[in-house]
Amino acid sequence: MNTITVYRLGRVEYEDGLELMRLFGDARREGLCSDALLLLEHPPVLTLGRGAKRENITASDASLSAEGVQVFETNRGGDVTYHGPGQIVGYPIFLLPESRRDVRRYVRDVERSIMQVLSEWGITAGPIPKWPGVWIGEEGAPDARKIAAIGVHISRWLTTHGFALNVNTKMEHFRFIVPCGIREAGVTSMQRERGNAIPVPDVEEALARSFCAVFDSERVDAPPPMSTVSVAVVRGHGPEARVLLVRRRPERGGFWQILTGRVEPGESPAQAAARELEEETGLRLAPEDLHYQHAFAIGETLPPVLARENGFAVQAPPDAEVRLGPEHDTFEWVDVPTALERLPFVGLRETVKRAVARQRGGA
């Protein structure tokens, strides 16, 4: 019997989500992993499918920037879609067997999996043939509204991208777009239909069950990702703020980063952040939790090695003396734009942004 490994990842930056799909897809093709269902949440982003029309983004670039909404072009089908907090994004990475190699059947099966979940909350939904997605209401009805968007990519019968189910999604953000290019109908969420917030973990659990049932597969739950920390050390305030960057030794990659490390057994993330700070810089200061947690793949390993990272900030005094540990060969205090330009990973950049924003709030 086929197996589906279910990954419940929490927040994943959109660029990291694209990388996860690539790595899991490569691993699946090489027979290094089973089919995988990635369940996650993205920060606010607009994604454009292959058939997207730019005019279906109705907000200005300035308005999107003010709301922290980014725009990405993708290779999935469909038009423009919104992803954001409170929405479950599902990426099925399936290598379809010969008996299921039918694109329309695959899309219908994804729709059916979502409809079964909605029925558990007393929400009756179905397809509208001329429009993609899962809908409440009938075609042509004035109250027809989409509750889940679907946009898939299939290459040599390997599936990527998938669906976005509105659970407790901030519906106001849909004003930035014409969802999926459909002007004749609206959007909704489970919360709006039920009148109360819906526990996201419960919906993820139902999705895992439903996909395994619809795709005739045995379920395997993935182990939790490795726990890691990142620490942005900042000194000075406002335009004079400087971020500490350390450069990894060539045999460790040779790139610039803020402080990072693994949470050891028996440690809390805050304890790990304080330990890494002292080991890598000699500084003994108290890290502040930024309440920023995200999941990503480490390196190019197949199958992917996953980490869930907690971000921290440290305010260093002007006379802070840095003494590097063995992992790094040099350090620099740089302004914020330079730090964001040099850092190669989106999660590290986000940690710096949040550390600087927290500093401004407390200044």
N, C-alpha and C positions, 0 to 999 in steps of 0.2 A: 504493500500500500504506500502511496506517496505520502510524504510528510511536509508540513509547513512549519517552519520555525518562526515564532511570533516574538518580535522585538518591540518593547514598549519603552520609548526613548525620551519622552518629555520634549523639552524645547530643543530644536535643532535649527541652527542658522541655515538659511536657504542654500547658500553655496555649499555648506557641508552636507546638506541633503542630496544635492546633485552628485557630490563625490561618493556618498554612501551608495547611491543607486549604481554608479559606475563600478565600484569595487564589488558589491554583492553580485552585480550582473556578470562581471568577469569570473568571479569565484563559482557562480552557478554554471556557467558554460564549461568551465574546466572540471566540473564534478567535485569541487572542494567544499560545497555546502548544499543543503537541500533548498527547495523553494523557501522564500522568506517573505513575511508580511511585516513591513516596518510601519509602526503606528507612532505618530509624533505630532508636534505642534511647531509651527513656524512663527517667527515675529512678523509684524505687518509687512506684507509684500504683495505686489501685483505681478502676475506671470502671464506672459503672452505666448499662446500656442502658435503652431505653424500657420493657422488660418486667421490669426488675429489682425484686427484693424486698429491702428494706433488711435484713431478718433474715438474708439470705445473706452479710452481713458479720458474721463471728462474733467478731471482736476488738473490744475497747472502743476508744473514741476515744483514751484515754490510751495504750493499747498501740500503736496506730498512730502516734501522735505520737512516742513513744519510739523507734520504728524509722524515723522520717522518712517515713512513708507517707501520702500525701494521698489524698483521695476526690473524684471528679468525676462529675457527672451528664452524660450525653451523649445525642445524638439517634440513635445507632446502634441496631440491633436487638440482642436478647439480654439477658442478665442481668448479673451482676457478673463482671468479669475483672480479673486482675492484670497489670500491666506492670512490668518492672524490668530491671536490668542483665543482660546475657547473653541477652536475648530480642530477636529481630528483629521489630520492628513494621513492617508494610507498609501503606501507604496508597495504593491505586490510585485515581488521579483520572482516570477514564475517562468520556468521553461516548460511550455505547454506540450503535453504528449500528443502524439498523432491523432488520438481520438478527440482532442479538444482544439485542434488547429483551425479555428474559425473565428475571425475577428469579431463578427457580430455576436456570436455566442459568448465570447469572452466578456464583451461589454455588458451583455444582458446578465451574465452571471455576477459581475461586480454589482450591477444595479440590484439584482435579486438579494445578494448578501446584505446590502444596506437596507433594503425594504424589510427584510426579516427582522433586523435590529430595531428599526423604527416601530414595528408592530409590537415589540415588547414594551414599549412606552405608550401603547394605544394610539399611535400615529399611523394613519392609513396613507400610504404613498405609492406611487407607481411611475412608470415611464410616460413620456409624451413623445410619440414616434418622431416628430420632426425636430425635436430639441433634445440635446444630450442631457443626461443627469437624472436625478430622482426628484419627483415633483409631488406636490399636494394640490389637488384640484385637477380638473379636466382641461384638455386642449380647448382653447377659445373662451374659457370661463374668465370673467374679469378678476377673479381672486386666485388664479393659478400662480403658484409660487414654488421656487426651487429650494430644496433643503440640502441637496448634495450635488456638487459639481463632479463631473467625470471627464478626465482627459488622459488618454493612454498613449503609450508608444510601444510598438511591437516590432522587433527586429530579429529575423530568423527564429521567430516564435518565443523570443525572450521578452517578457513584459517589464516595462518600467513606467514611472509616474503612476497615476491611479485616480484617487478620489479625495474630495474634501467635504466632510460632513459637518454642517453647522450645528454645534451643540449649544454652547453659550457664547457664540460669536458676537462681537461688537458690530451690530448691524449697520450702525451709522457709517462705517467705513465703506460699505457698498455704494455710497453716494459718489465715490471716486471713479466708478466705472459703469459701463453698461454690461452687467454680468453675462458672460458668454456671448455678448453681442445681441442679446435678446431684449428688445425694448418693450415687447408686448406683455411681459410678465414680471413678477417681483421675486424677492428672495425671502427666506424665513429661516428659523432655527428651531431646534427642539425646545429650547427655553421659551421662545415666543409662542410656540404651539401649545405647550403644556402650562405656561404661566408661572413657571418656577425654574430655578437653576437645576441642571441635571449633572450628577457626578460623572465627570469625564472618565475616571477609571472603570466605572460600571459599563459605560458605552464601549470602551476599548475591549473589555472582557467579552461583551456580546459580539463585537465585530470579529474577534478571534474565533469564537465558536461558530459563527455564521459562515465565515469564509472557509473554514475547514470542512463544514458540512456541505456547502454548495460545491466545493471543488474536490469532494470525495477524498479528503486527506486526513491523516492523523496529525494531531497538534503536538508540537514540542515548544515549550517555553524557554526562551533564551535566558542564560544567566545574566545577572545585572552587569552593566559595563564596569570597567575598572574605575575607581574613584581617584580623581586628580584635583589639583588646585592650581590657580594662577594668581599672581600677586603683582599689582601695579604699584610701584614705589614712586611717589611724587614729592618734590620739594618746591617751595615757592607757591605763589598764588596768581591767579589771573593770567595776564600775558606773560608774566615772568615764570610761570609754572614750568618745571622741567621733569621729564619722565626718565627713570633709570632703565636703560637697555643694556643687556649683557649679550655677548656674542658666544655662541657655542663653539667649542673647539672643532677643527675641520673634520675629525673622525666622528663627531657627533652631529654633523650637518652644516656647521659653519654659518648659520643664520642668526640674525638678531631676534631677541625675544625679551619679554618680561620674565619674571621668575615663575617657574613651573615645577611641579613635582607630584609624586604619587602619595596618596594617603596610605600610611602603613597600618597593618592590623592593630586594632585597639585605639587608633587615633581618631579624633574628630577632624573635619576639614579645617577648622580654625587652628587646631594644634599643629596640623601638617603645614599650614601656611606660615605659622610662626617658626617652625623648625626649618623649613626650606629657606626662609628669609635669613636666618642666622647662618645656616650652612653655606649658602651661596653668596652672601654679602658681608657676613660678620655683624650685621645690625640686629640688635635686640629691641624690637618695637612691636606694638600690639596691632596686628592686622584687623581691619574692619570688614565685616561681611557685606558684600555688595548685593547679596540676594540675587545673584546671577548664576544660573546653572544651565549648562547646555551639554549635549552629547555630540560626539564626532568620532571619526575613524582616525587612528594613529598610523601615519605613514601609508605605505603601499602594500602592506601585508595582505595576503589572501589565504583564507577568508579574512575579512576585516577584523582588526582588534579595536574594540570600542571603548571609549572613555566617557565618563560623565564628570565634568569639571565645574568646580565652584570658584567664583571670582572674589578676590579680596583687594583692598586698597590699604596702603600705608602712607602716612604723612611723615616725611623725613625732615629732620632739622637742617638748617642751611650748612652746618658744619659736619654733616654725616660723612663718616669715613668708610668707604667701601673696600672690603678685602675679599677678593674673589675666591671661590672654591675651585675644585679641580675640573668642573664641567665646562668652564668658560675661560676664554683667553684675554678678553678685554671688556671694558664697559664705557658707556658715555651717558651723560645727562643731556637730553635733547628736548627741544620744544615739542608741543603736542602734535602739530602737523607732521614733523619729521618722524616722530614715533609711529604715527598711523601709517605713514608711507613705508617705513622699513619693516613693520611687522608683517610676516607672511600669512598669518592665519586670522580669519575673521573673528574668532572667539577672543583672541588676545587683543585685537583692536577694540572690541566691544568692552572688554574689561577696562582698558585705558579710558575709553569714553565715559564709562560709568564712574570710574575713580575721580576723573576731573570734574564731572557734573556734581558728584557728592561733595567735593571740596568747595565748589562754588556755592552750593547750598548751605554749607556750614561756615563759609567765610564771613 
